[in-house]
C-alpha cells in the first residue's frame, strides 16, 4: 500500500547534486558532505552513480537551504 505524507507549510525536499569533478564525489565524499550540512537539514538517503551522485534531503529552514550551493560548491534541485 502506498503512503502519502502531507508536508507542513514550511517543509520541503531537495537533492544535492555532486558531479564526478567534485571533491565530494563517491560514497566517502557524500558522507563528508553530509557532515558539513547545517543541523536543520536532514539527510534522507544517497544515490552513488557516475557522473552525478545525489543526496536526498529535507528541511524546514529555507535560509540554510539557500546557502548550500555557495558555501559547499555544489548544485541543488528542488523535488
C-alpha positions as CSV (number, residue, x, y, z in Angstrom):
1,X,0.0,0.0,0.0
2,X,1.3,3.4,-0.9
3,X,1.6,6.1,1.8
4,X,1.2,9.8,1.2
5,X,3.0,12.3,3.5
6,X,1.4,15.6,3.9
7,X,4.1,18.3,4.2
8,X,4.0,21.1,6.6
9,X,3.8,24.6,5.0
10,X,7.5,25.3,5.6
11,X,8.8,21.8,4.9
12,X,10.4,21.0,1.6
13,X,12.6,18.3,-0.1
14,X,15.5,18.7,-2.4
15,X,18.5,17.0,-3.9
16,X,22.2,17.9,-3.7
17,X,23.9,17.1,-7.0
18,X,27.6,16.1,-6.8
19,X,29.4,15.7,-10.1
20,X,32.4,13.4,-10.7
21,X,34.6,16.5,-10.9
22,X,33.8,17.4,-7.2
23,X,35.9,16.5,-4.2
24,X,32.7,15.1,-2.7
25,X,32.1,12.6,-5.4
26,X,31.7,8.9,-4.3
27,X,30.4,7.4,-1.1
28,X,33.1,8.8,1.1
29,X,32.7,12.3,-0.3
30,X,28.9,12.2,0.2
31,X,29.4,11.2,3.8
32,X,31.8,14.0,4.3
33,X,29.5,16.5,2.6
34,X,26.5,15.3,4.7
35,X,28.5,16.1,7.8
36,X,29.0,19.7,6.6
37,X,25.3,20.4,6.2
38,X,23.5,22.6,8.7
39,X,21.8,20.7,11.5
40,X,18.4,21.8,10.2
41,X,18.9,19.8,7.0
42,X,18.1,16.1,7.4
43,X,19.8,13.6,5.0
44,X,17.2,11.1,3.8
45,X,19.4,9.0,1.6
46,X,22.2,9.0,-1.0
47,X,22.5,7.6,-4.6
48,X,26.0,6.9,-5.8
49,X,26.2,6.9,-9.6
50,X,28.5,8.2,-12.3
51,X,28.6,11.1,-13.4
52,X,26.3,12.5,-10.7
53,X,25.8,11.4,-7.1
54,X,22.8,12.7,-5.2
55,X,22.0,13.4,-1.6
56,X,18.2,13.5,-0.8
57,X,17.4,16.0,1.9
58,X,14.6,17.6,3.8
59,X,14.5,20.9,5.8
60,X,12.1,23.5,7.2
61,X,14.7,26.2,7.1
62,X,14.8,27.9,3.8
63,X,17.8,30.1,4.5
64,X,20.0,27.1,5.3
65,X,19.0,25.5,2.0
66,X,19.8,28.7,0.1
67,X,23.4,28.8,1.4
68,X,24.3,25.3,0.4
69,X,25.4,26.0,-3.2
70,X,27.7,28.9,-2.4
71,X,29.1,27.5,0.9
72,X,29.8,24.0,-0.3
73,X,30.3,24.5,-4.1
74,X,27.5,22.0,-5.2
75,X,24.3,22.3,-7.1
76,X,20.8,21.7,-5.6
77,X,17.5,20.8,-7.1
78,X,14.0,21.1,-5.5
79,X,11.9,18.0,-5.6
